[in-house]
Each structure stands twice: as structure tokens, then as C-alpha cells.
Amino acid sequence: MMIKIITGNSTVDGAGVKLFRVFSHDTIEFTDPFLLLDNFGSDNPRDYFKGFPWHPHRGIETVTYMLKGDVEHQDYMGNMGVIGPGDIQWMSAGSGIIHQEMPQGPSGMYGFQLWINMPASKKMIPPKYREIKKDKVKTFKNIGINVKVIAGSYESIIGPVTDTVVDIVYLDIALNGNTVFDYTPKKDYTTLCYVYSGSGKFLTENIVQGQLVLFRDINKLTVISNSPLRFLLLSGKPLREPVAWSGPMVMNTETELQEAFKELNGGTFIKST
């Protein structure tokens, strides 16, 4: 059994969006198949209004999950839309996509963006975009427990995203104080819990807001909240493949990575429209 605690750091991305980067490049050997998790949150429009203008991706899936605020999305495939509180944008970049994500309005922006690696056999499939409204996301409720199922399943509830490239579970969990929550991950899956409000005991470890705890090879995860607790639970099957990563591109070899940037600069990056 492996247990690792990761504490992220504040950074700036896009055109100047202030955010908290929970994990990224330096943890990929532990977090596989998950590459990156960002937690953005501010009521000050200066911290986010410049957003994430047009930029490319290849070889990954990005998942934007909003808690507060609105973000407008556009891409080169002609997809357009606005996701608001409780909504999800699930984008499979595959062979290549160019898109932008721009915050709308002064009411604040809170949420998460997750990057999921794609296996070598799927990295060059046509890109795909899904916009999931909050009314499509079901919640499991028990005494003191609310589990929003974004992907995968929990108890009898199946998340609205069922065609993920990698088999994963994505849950947003809220516990009252002094409440026990149990989760049984699939065998050999990587399981991550990121606390974004409150604190609790995750197996043997006390985890506080801003920390992530990672588990592998556990039969059951038991969480006991010290106070009202909110955390994301991510569980996925590791790919165990080499990773060549630069900026928004994630491939398996440096040659593939160089080719991606060569195509981007040469105008041949987009394979499907």
C-alpha cells in the first residue's frame, strides 16, 4: 500500500488567471493516469477575467467543473457554450484541438480543471467535446453525506460521462462534521482525494484544505470528517506508459511531441473539423 500527501502551490496560467495548482509535472509517476489538477477561486475579477485565450491541446482529456461563475467555451470544431455553477465541460483533445475558455461576468469564479492522460492507442483519435449541465449530474444522499457523481459510479448512481477514454471515477463529496464515508476502489487503481474545504482523516492521515492524499493498492478507503468537509475523489486505472509533456501537449515520446509543435506552427495541427 502506498500513501503520499501532496501540497500544491499558487501560480498563474492562461492570460493571467490566479489559481492553486494541486499537482502537475513533478507527480506524474504517482498520479497516473491523472496529469494535472487546478483549483481556481476568486471573487476579484482581476484574478481571472483575462481567462484562457486560444490555445492547443493534444493527447489529453481536460475536465472543467464549475462551482461558481460562468465560463464561455469555443473551439475550432465549432462548439460554443457557457458552463455555469455545477456544470461540466469534458473535452477529449485526441489528435488536436484549439479552444479558449473565457470567464464571464464579475460574480467570481470557483472550480477545477483536471487533465487526464490518454493512452498511446487513443492519442490521435478525433477530438470530442461534451457540455454537461448540472441537472444531468446525480447525487447520492445519505445521513450527513452528499456524493455528486461526475464520472464513473458510486452506489447505484452512474455519472453522465460514460464514454471516457480511461476508466475513471470522479466524485465531489460533501460530509457533515464527524461523518464516516467509505469507498472501495477497483484493484490496482490510483485513488486521489483533494480537500478543498474543511479537514478530515483519510485512513491514517489527517488532511486539511489545500492538501491531496494519494492511495494505491488499498482495499477500502475510510474518511472521517473533523468538520464539514468537501473533497474531490478521483480514481483511475494507471496507463503505465512513458510521458513526453510540454505545455498543452502530452505524448509518449519526444519525437511525437516535436511533431505536434511542428504541425501547430505549420498549420497542419487540426486533423478533424
N, C-alpha and C positions, 0 to 999 in steps of 0.2 A: 504494500500500500504506500502511495506517495501523497504527501500533503505539502503544499507550498503556498505561502502567503505572498501576494504581490501588492505593492502600494504604488499607484500611478503618480503622475505629475501634471501640473498645469502647463499648457502650451498654447500656441496659436496656429491655426491651419486655415486653408482656404484663402480668402482675401483679407483675413484679419479676425477670424472667429476665435474668441477665447473659449477654451474647453479644458476638460480634465481627461487626459489620456490614461486609461486604466492599464492597458498593455499594448505592446506593439512588437517591433522587430526583435528586441532582445529576449523575448519569452517564447518564440515560436516552437522551440523544441518541447516545451511543456504544454502549450495551449492548443496544439494541433488537434482538430482542423481549423480552429479559430485563429485569426491573424491579428485582429485589432479590435479594441472596444474603446469608443469615445463617449464621455458623458458631458453633454453641453447643458449649461443652465445659467441664465442671467435675466434680470428684469431691465437691464440697461441696454437699449438698442445699439449703443456704440460698441458693445461687446460682440454683436452678431450680425448687424444689418448688412454688411458687405457680402456675407454668405460665401457660397462656394460656386463661383462662376464657371463657365465651360471648362471641363477637364475630362481626360480619357480614363478608361479602366480596361483591363484585360485580365482574364484568368481568375476572377473572384466573383463572389456574390456580396453585395452590400445591402444591409437591412437598416433602415431608418425608422425608429419607433418614437413617436412624439408623446410627451406628457402634457405640454402646454405650448401654445403658439401655433403658427401656421407656416408651412414651407411649400413654396411652389417648385414643381419639378418640370423640366423639359429635357428631351433628348433628341438625338439625330434620327431616331426612328419615327419621330412624330408624336410620341407620347407627351401629354401635358396633363397636369393636375395639381391640386393642392391637398396636402395632408395636414390635418389638424390634430387636436388632442385625442389620444387613443388610436389614431390611425397609423398605418404601417406602409412603408414603401419598400418593396423587395425587388431588387434588381440583380439579375444574373448577367454579368458583363460578357462572359464567354469570349468569343473571338475579338470583341472590341465594341465599346460604346463610348460616345462623348455626350456628356449631360451636364446640367447645372442644377443646384439646389439653393434656392434663394428665400430667406426668411421674409415674411410678410407682416407688416404692422408693428406697433410699438408695445404690444402687450406682454412681451417676454418670450423666451424660447427655452424649453427644457425637453430633454430627451436623450436618445442614444443612437449611435451608429456602430454597427457590428460588421466586420469583414470576415467572410468565411472563404477558406481556400477551396478551389475546385481541383479535382484530380486531373492528372495529365490527359486522361482519355476524354475529358469533358471541356478542357480549357478553350478549345476552338469551336465549340458549338455556337449556333446563332444566339445572340443576346435576347433577353426576355425581361419584361417589366410587369410588376403587379402592384396595384394600388388597393390596399385593403382598408376599408372603413371600419370604425370602431364597433359598429353594430354587427359585424361579421366575426368578432373576436369573443368567444365564450369564456365564462368564468366559473370555476369550481368553487363552491362555497361550503364551508363547514364552520363550526363554532370557533370564532377568532381567526379564521383562515380564509383568504381570498386568493385564488390562483388563476391568473389570466393566461390562457394557453395561446401563444402566438404561433408556434410550430411544434410538430410532434404531438404527443398526447400526455394527458395526466388524468388518472382515474378513467372515467368513461368519456372524457371530452377530447375531441380531436381539433387541433388548430386549423385555421383557414388556409394555411400554406402547406399543401400536401405534396407538391412536386419539387421539393428541394433536391439539389444536386447531391449533397451529402446528407446522410441520415443524422438529423439533429433534433434536439428538443430545446425550445426557447420559452421560458415561463417568467412572468412578472408576478412576484409573490408578496402579499401583504399579510403580516401577522400582528395580532394584538400582543400586548405585553404578556410575558410568562406563558407563551403558547408553544406547543410542540408540533413540528412539521416533519414528516418522514418522506423520503424519496428513494426509490430503488433504481439506480442507473443500469443500463444494459452492460453486460460483461465487457471489460476492456475499454469502455468509453471514457473519454476525458470529460470531467464534470467541473464546471466553474460556478462559483457564486459570488456576485458582486453586490456589496451592500451600499445602497445609495441613500439610505435614511435609517437612523437608529443603530442598534448593535445586537449581537446575539452569539450564541455558542454553536459552532458548526463542528460536529463531532467533538474533538478535544480542544478546538481553537476558538478563542474569543475574537470576533471580527467586528470592527467598527466601521462607521461611514467612511467611504473612500478606499476601503480595502477589498481585495479579491482573494478568495481562497480556492485553491485548485486541488482536486482529488483524482486519483486514478486507482483502479483495482480495488474498489470498495464494494461491499455487498449492499449496504444501506447507509444513506446519509440522514442523520437526525439533526434538526436545527431547533434550538430553544431560544426564543426571543427574550432579551433582557428588558426591552421596552417596545413600543410599537416599532415594527421593523419592516423595511421594504428592501427587497433584493431581487436581482435577476439570477435565474438559474439557467445555465447553458450546458448542454450535454451533447457530445458528438463523437462519431467514430473517427479515430485518427487516420489520416491518409498515409503517413509514414513515407512521404516522398520528398526528394530534395526541393528546396525552395530558393528561387532566384527572384529577389524583390527589390524594386527601385521605384519609389514614389507610388503612383497609382497602378503599376503593372506588377503582377505576380505570376512568374512562370516557373519552370523546373530547371532550366539551365541558363547560363549567362548568354549563350548564343541566341536562345529564344527571346530573352529579354532585349538584347541589342536589336534583334529583328523587329520587335514590337515598336521600339522608338524610331527605327529607320522607316518603318511604314507610316508612323504618325507624322514624321517630318516630310515624307514623300507623298502624302495624300492618298495612301492605299490602306490606311488602318481599318476603316469601316468595311466589313465584308458583307453585311446584310442591312438593308434599309426597309 
